[in-house]
Each structure stands twice: as C-alpha cells, then as structure tokens.
Amino acid sequence: MEPSLNTIPKHVGIILDGNRRFAKRLMLKPIKGHEWGYEKVKKTFEWCKEFNIKELTLYAFSIENFDRPKEEFDYLMNLFKKAFTELQKDERVKDIKINFIGRIEMFPENVKKPMYELMEKTKNNKPYTINFAMAYGGRAEIIDATKKIAEKVKEGKLDIKEINEEVFKHNLYLDSDPDLIIRTSESRLSGFLTYQSVYAEIIFLPDKLWPEFDKEDFIACLKEYSNRQRRFGK
C-alpha cells in the first residue's frame, strides 16, 4: 500500500548519518562509506520526484565536521567537488533547483566554486528544490540571522518594533519548514534546522545506516507520517 497522496509531506529533511560505520562493517576504510552515501542521495532525488515531494533538505556536512581527520576531510572535499561538478550535467536535476545553506565560505575555493556554479545553473529550475546543509549548524544559523537583523537595524533599514517571527524566518539560511525529518543511525537532531523543525514530524531510524536506507524505508517513513495527526500545538 502506497502512502496517500493527500498526506505526502511537501518538505522532507534527512540527516545523512552512518556512512563510516557502514564501511567499517564491510571492513573497508571508513572514508569509502561516503561514496555509498552519495549514491544513495542521488536515489533519494528520484524517490522524492516519484512521490511528488517538492522540497528536500539534506544535512550533509556540519560545522563540527571540519574537525574530521585530515585524510577523511580531504577525501570529502574531493568527493564534494566531484559530486557538485557532476550534478551540473546530470539530467536528474533539470527540474530541480539546488541550494546550499550554511557557512559556505568555510569551504576551500575549489569546493565553493562548483557549489555556486550549481546554484546559478539551477536557480530557475522547477518544480523541485533540494537544499544541501553544508558547513551547517542550527545554532550558527540563528546567530547569523540575528547578526543580519542587527545590521539592518543599525543601518536604519529595519525598525526594531518590526522584528517578529516572519522577519526572523526570512533572515535564516532557509525560510521553509520541513513537514517530516528522518534521521538514520541515531536518535537526535544534532542541530538540524533548529528553528524550522519545531513542528516537524520526526522519525528516527537508529538501526539503519544511511547507505542502507532504501526505497522501502522511505515509503515506510511516508506511511508513518501519513498516520500521524499534526496539531501544531492546538
């Protein structure tokens, strides 16, 4: 039984976790797990289109991840560069607008360049949107939004009395709220969309590593979402 179309979430967020543990299980170098993780991301694009999920936000790299061992960090930077360069020519993204949210300036220049090129190339694509949370942290997002608002007040572009939830939201990296958040391999949000997730339905899959996450798991999450009654505090 497929999930009912009238209960399909418009926006799904996924925390991609478990790549290294998956590789260790296969007795391979932990860094090799990231390749499987990237292949699963591309499959997820297709699943979202199949179920007409308009927006997908993927937590791919946190600010804390910059402290990974040098070998793994360098490997990831090369993988990101390759992936974002390839996606510029990938037919799968011809109807997908791709954004990067986070402190993108923290990345090396050779990684930032294909990121900005991909955003520029896809900026008018419709009807789907994919947001990669890169150099991302939920607290950092709130701090950066606060600084942007403070700067506008300082410059006289915004009256302090005009600051409300809507104004604050529009100064975040992402002004869209997820309906459903899925987390593999752990049972915590780890700072993912801290502001936007307040009324999201959350499904934790602590026994499933990201490279193992398959279409049946995705459908099961959509079914679970469809069975929940969303009250939004009412």
C-alpha positions as CSV (number, residue, x, y, z in Angstrom):
1,M,0.0,0.0,0.0
2,E,1.4,3.3,-1.1
3,P,1.1,6.4,1.1
4,S,-1.9,8.6,0.4
5,L,-1.1,11.5,-1.9
6,N,-3.1,13.9,0.2
7,T,-0.8,13.2,3.2
8,I,2.5,13.3,1.4
9,P,4.8,15.9,3.0
10,K,5.7,18.9,0.9
11,H,9.2,19.2,2.5
12,V,11.3,16.4,3.9
13,G,14.6,16.8,5.8
14,I,17.0,14.0,6.1
15,I,20.1,13.7,8.4
16,L,22.6,11.6,6.5
17,D,24.4,9.5,9.1
18,G,26.2,6.2,9.3
19,N,28.5,6.3,6.2
20,R,31.7,5.5,8.1
21,R,30.1,2.7,10.2
22,F,28.7,1.1,7.1
23,A,32.2,1.0,5.5
24,K,33.7,-0.4,8.7
25,R,31.1,-3.2,8.7
26,L,32.4,-4.2,5.3
27,M,35.9,-4.0,6.6
28,L,36.8,-1.1,4.3
29,K,38.3,2.3,5.1
30,P,35.7,4.4,6.8
31,I,36.0,7.1,4.2
32,K,34.8,4.8,1.5
33,G,31.4,4.8,3.1
34,H,30.8,8.4,1.9
35,E,30.8,7.2,-1.7
36,W,27.8,4.9,-0.9
37,G,26.2,7.7,0.9
38,Y,26.5,10.0,-2.2
39,E,24.9,7.3,-4.4
40,K,22.0,7.0,-2.0
41,V,21.5,10.7,-2.2
42,K,21.0,10.5,-5.9
43,K,18.4,7.7,-5.5
44,T,16.6,9.9,-2.9
45,F,16.2,12.6,-5.6
46,E,14.3,10.1,-7.7
47,W,12.1,8.9,-4.8
48,C,11.1,12.4,-4.0
49,K,10.1,13.0,-7.6
50,E,8.1,9.8,-7.7
51,F,6.0,10.8,-4.6
52,N,5.9,14.5,-5.7
53,I,7.8,15.8,-2.7
54,K,8.6,19.3,-3.7
55,E,11.4,20.1,-1.3
56,L,14.2,18.0,0.2
57,T,16.8,19.3,2.7
58,L,19.9,17.1,3.3
59,Y,22.2,17.5,6.3
60,A,25.4,16.6,4.6
61,F,28.2,18.4,6.5
62,S,28.2,20.2,9.8
63,I,30.5,22.9,11.1
64,E,31.8,20.3,13.6
65,N,32.7,18.0,10.6
66,F,35.6,20.4,9.8
67,D,37.4,18.8,12.7
68,R,37.5,15.3,11.0
69,P,40.9,13.7,10.5
70,K,42.8,15.3,7.6
71,E,42.7,12.2,5.4
72,E,38.9,12.0,5.7
73,F,38.4,15.7,5.3
74,D,40.5,15.9,2.1
75,Y,38.6,12.9,0.8
76,L,35.3,14.5,1.5
77,M,36.3,17.8,-0.1
78,N,37.3,15.9,-3.3
79,L,34.0,14.0,-3.2
80,F,32.0,17.2,-2.8
81,K,33.9,18.8,-5.7
82,K,33.3,15.9,-7.9
83,A,29.7,15.5,-7.0
84,F,28.7,19.1,-7.4
85,T,30.6,19.3,-10.7
86,E,28.8,16.2,-12.0
87,L,25.4,17.4,-10.9
88,Q,25.8,20.4,-13.2
89,K,25.5,18.0,-16.2
90,D,23.1,15.4,-14.6
91,E,19.7,15.1,-16.3
92,R,18.2,14.2,-12.9
93,V,18.5,17.8,-11.8
94,K,17.0,19.5,-14.9
95,D,13.8,20.2,-12.9
96,I,15.5,20.7,-9.5
97,K,16.6,24.0,-8.0
98,I,19.7,23.3,-5.8
99,N,20.7,25.5,-2.9
100,F,23.4,25.3,-0.3
101,I,22.7,26.5,3.2
102,G,25.2,27.1,5.9
103,R,28.5,28.9,6.3
104,I,29.6,28.1,2.8
105,E,32.6,30.5,3.0
106,M,34.3,28.0,5.2
107,F,34.9,25.6,2.3
108,P,38.1,25.6,0.2
109,E,37.8,27.6,-3.0
110,N,37.8,24.6,-5.3
111,V,34.7,23.3,-3.4
112,K,32.9,26.6,-3.2
113,K,33.2,27.2,-7.0
114,P,31.1,24.2,-8.2
115,M,28.6,24.9,-5.4
116,Y,28.0,28.5,-6.6
117,E,28.0,27.3,-10.2
118,L,25.4,24.6,-9.5
119,M,23.2,27.1,-7.7
120,E,23.4,29.6,-10.6
121,K,22.8,26.9,-13.2
122,T,19.7,25.5,-11.4
123,K,18.2,28.7,-9.9
124,N,15.2,28.8,-12.3
125,N,14.5,25.1,-12.3
126,K,11.1,23.9,-11.2
127,P,9.1,22.4,-9.6
128,Y,11.5,20.7,-7.1
129,T,14.1,22.1,-4.6
130,I,17.0,20.4,-2.9
131,N,18.9,22.2,-0.1
132,F,22.2,20.8,0.9
133,A,23.1,21.8,4.5
134,M,26.8,22.3,4.3
135,A,29.0,23.9,7.0
136,Y,25.7,24.0,8.8
137,G,24.7,24.3,12.4
138,G,21.3,25.2,13.8
139,R,22.7,27.5,16.4
140,A,25.1,29.1,13.9
141,E,22.1,29.7,11.6
142,I,20.2,31.5,14.4
143,I,23.3,33.6,15.3
144,D,23.9,34.6,11.7
145,A,20.2,35.5,11.3
146,T,20.4,37.7,14.4
147,K,23.5,39.4,13.1
148,K,21.8,40.1,9.8
149,I,18.8,41.6,11.6
150,A,21.0,43.7,13.9
151,E,22.9,45.1,10.9
152,K,19.6,46.1,9.2
153,V,18.5,47.9,12.4
154,K,21.9,49.6,12.7
155,E,21.7,50.8,9.1
156,G,18.1,52.1,9.6
157,K,16.6,49.6,7.2
158,L,14.5,47.9,9.9
159,D,12.7,49.2,12.9
160,I,13.2,47.1,16.0
161,K,9.4,47.1,16.5
162,E,9.1,45.4,13.2
163,I,11.0,42.3,14.2
164,N,8.7,39.3,14.5
165,E,8.8,35.6,13.7
166,E,8.2,36.2,10.0
167,V,11.1,38.7,9.8
168,F,13.4,36.4,11.7
169,K,12.5,33.5,9.5
170,H,13.3,35.4,6.3
171,N,16.8,36.1,7.6
172,L,17.6,32.4,8.2
173,Y,19.5,30.3,5.7
174,L,16.3,28.5,4.9
175,D,12.8,30.1,5.3
176,S,10.9,26.8,4.6
177,D,9.8,24.5,7.4
178,P,10.1,20.7,7.0
179,D,7.0,18.6,7.5
180,L,9.0,15.4,8.1
181,I,12.6,14.9,9.3
182,I,14.2,11.5,9.0
183,R,17.4,10.6,10.9
184,T,19.4,7.4,10.3
185,S,21.7,5.7,12.7
186,E,21.0,7.9,15.7
187,S,18.0,9.3,17.7
188,R,18.8,13.0,17.9
189,L,18.5,16.1,15.6
190,S,22.1,17.2,16.1
191,G,21.3,20.9,15.5
192,F,19.5,20.2,12.2
193,L,17.0,23.1,11.3
194,T,16.8,24.1,14.9
195,Y,14.4,26.9,14.3
196,Q,12.4,25.4,11.4
197,S,11.8,22.0,12.9
198,V,9.6,22.9,15.8
199,Y,6.5,21.3,14.4
200,A,8.1,18.8,12.1
201,E,7.2,15.1,12.5
202,I,10.4,13.3,13.3
203,I,11.2,9.6,12.6
204,F,14.4,8.2,14.0
205,L,15.9,5.0,12.5
206,P,18.8,4.2,14.9
207,D,19.4,0.7,13.5
208,K,19.6,1.9,9.8
209,L,22.8,3.4,8.5
210,W,22.4,5.9,5.7
211,P,23.9,3.8,2.8
212,E,21.4,1.0,3.9
213,F,18.4,3.3,3.7
214,D,16.3,2.1,0.7
215,K,13.1,2.9,-1.1
216,E,11.1,0.6,1.2
217,D,12.4,2.5,4.3
218,F,11.5,5.8,2.6
219,I,8.0,4.6,1.9
220,A,7.6,3.3,5.4
221,C,8.5,6.8,6.7
222,L,5.9,8.4,4.5
223,K,3.3,5.9,5.7
224,E,4.2,6.7,9.3
225,Y,3.9,10.4,8.6
226,S,0.5,9.9,7.0
227,N,-0.7,8.1,10.1
228,R,0.2,10.9,12.4
229,Q,-2.2,13.8,13.3
230,R,-0.4,17.1,13.1
231,R,-1.8,19.5,15.7
232,F,0.8,22.4,15.6
233,G,0.3,23.0,19.3
234,K,-3.5,23.3,19.1
